[in-house]
Amino acid sequence: MRRPFLRYVTLRTLIFLATIFTAFTLTFLILKAMPTDIVKNMVARSMAVAGAALGNPEQIQKMYDMYYEMFGLKGSLMEQYIGFVRRFLTMDFGISILARPATVREIISYKLPWTVALLTFSTIIAWVVGNILGAVASLIEGKKLSKFLQALAITLYPIPYYVFALILTYVFAYLIPLFSLAPVRMPENIFSLEFLLTILRVMTLPALSIIIIGALGWWFLSSRALGLNILSEDFYWYGEIRGLPGAILLKKYLLKNIMMPQITALSLNLGTIFGGALLTEMLFNFPGLGLLLYQAVNAGDYPLVLGIVSLSIIGVAVASYILDLVYPLIDPRVRYR
Amino acid sequence: MKVRTFPVLGSFITVFKANFKFRVGFVLFLAIMFFGSFSLFSPEYHQYLYYLPTNHPPSLESIDMILGTTSNGRSVFWSLTNAIINSMLIATVTSMVACHIGLILGLVAGVKGGITDRFIMFFTDAFIAIPGLPLTIMLVMILKPIINLVLIGLIISIISWPWSSRMIRSITLSLREKDFIVLAQLSGMSTLKVIMFEIFPHLLGFHLTNIINTMILTIGAEVGLAFLGLSILEMDTLGTMIYWIQRYGAMLHNLWWWVVPPVFILILLFLSLYLISAGLQEYLNPRLRGGR
């Protein structure tokens, strides 16, 4: 009884590590294939500033060498790769090229709370609201409210969220200037009312766009479909015939069975949080990781890109790893294989 | 039983008759494609900038003006019709490539099991773990010198095949345990035959809806890329239209005739594809039809 479990965990752990490693390597290779050479741009810029003072080819070469070494871009492809793997293992990616002299770790830890707060909060709210509405809609299938919710979901779901976000910004920042899209300065005191208001001002619109589209779109539709499936199962019918009280039918028969696949989807969704939500962040001028990653990719800032992407890779891999280990505990029908 | 010469056409007609959602979606889709097919008649100058008066509201004086003109002096009508076709081209490439790679890998992993399964799944998971949008951005930047519509479709395929492969594998796994598959294997059918004649027919429904859902995702992904200025900006797609609208601040200048059509068509196209896939799903899975 114990040994298959141990074997499963070992195998799963090995695959987990291999997945992270492969994803990291792929990202590194793709990044290396990009045509942008940030160091060349930097040297060109400082030459333009310093003018003839730096005109000596030896000095320029020195500058190149210094920068390449600083950002881990020295030597052959293999050497660079090993260097970055070392950085990856210590989770210390050194100095960011874009934001030097700040280190990658500093920038990420500055931006991370914003993205994580926004996405965790809005994903979970969307999930809860969507699932409850979906379960209710499947229970009262055929009634007016259910039809209305379904029509709403079918119209909202296909709208790409950036179009929706554009409409939101147009209405609430331009027509009715409730929220502003201007960059904010955070008040010093974390425990003041002012701080809270600023956070609300920055987060409400992006959160709203994610919640409405997520809750009334995908989560609602999938949980309604699951609900209808369960309602047509024999065990539910039998429970009804046995005269079980509605509350038990709802809680133990319907919700519990809807929750299983939905929890999987939620945790996988939460795993992707560390990649940020690029388009949402861009549209709402939100100081998050997605936008930072985009800027880093655009500039060819290797340490920063690899730093953020590693974080995201680990997030997704950990989520599915934990899920695979925990799932058989929650759902007795699934066995460790 | 009726003998049907065209089984595909026959089942299409059955779905069309049986399902309301499918019917609405399909008719809507055909209408959009019909509108898009006007691009065949687009005059040569439709790509020229400042050929027509700028910011001209819709008027009936000529077909160029029928939906007004943009801030860079192009006809919204010709842009839009070309955009529909180009976006659908990208969507078709991706859905064909990604869904079939996913189908084959998922089937092989599910049927073979063991080491093959582990290896394919580990590879799939590695692709899933890399954040999708940044990955596409990097690939588009690498391939910028030779980019074209088909290539964009292929790039988007790279982020969408792993999901198909995962889903197909999990369905195959549950099918593999069924008695009729075991029976087929025991009676000496080759693996290829089991896959082709015993498993694939059960996957066909999912595969079709998956193709259509991938189209939705692809059109969305292209709009996302274009939003960042990373599509083919000198060509008309629904994404690049929205990019130029943003770029010229058309929303703030109240150029509604330029803003509304692409957004409206985008939503309609998504809606029609969604209805087709939902209709197919309901038809194939009677439990979803609601009621008991």
Interface residues (C-beta under 8 A of the other chain):
Chain A: L11 I15 A18 T19 I20 T22 A23 L26 T27 I30 L31 A33 M34 P35 T36 E141 G142 I154 T155 Y157 P158 I159 P160 Y162 V163 L166 Y170 Y174 A225 L228 N229 L231 S232 W237 T272 G275 L278 L279 M282 G290 L293 Y294 V297 N298 V305 V309 S312 I313 V316 A317 S320
Chain B: R118 M121 F122 F123 D125 A126 F127 I128 A129 I130 P131 G132 L133 P134 L135 I137 M138 L139 M141 I142 K144 I216 G220 V223 G224 F227 L228 I242 M251 L252 V263 L266 I267 F270 L271 L273 Y274 L275 A278 R287 L288 G290 G291 R292
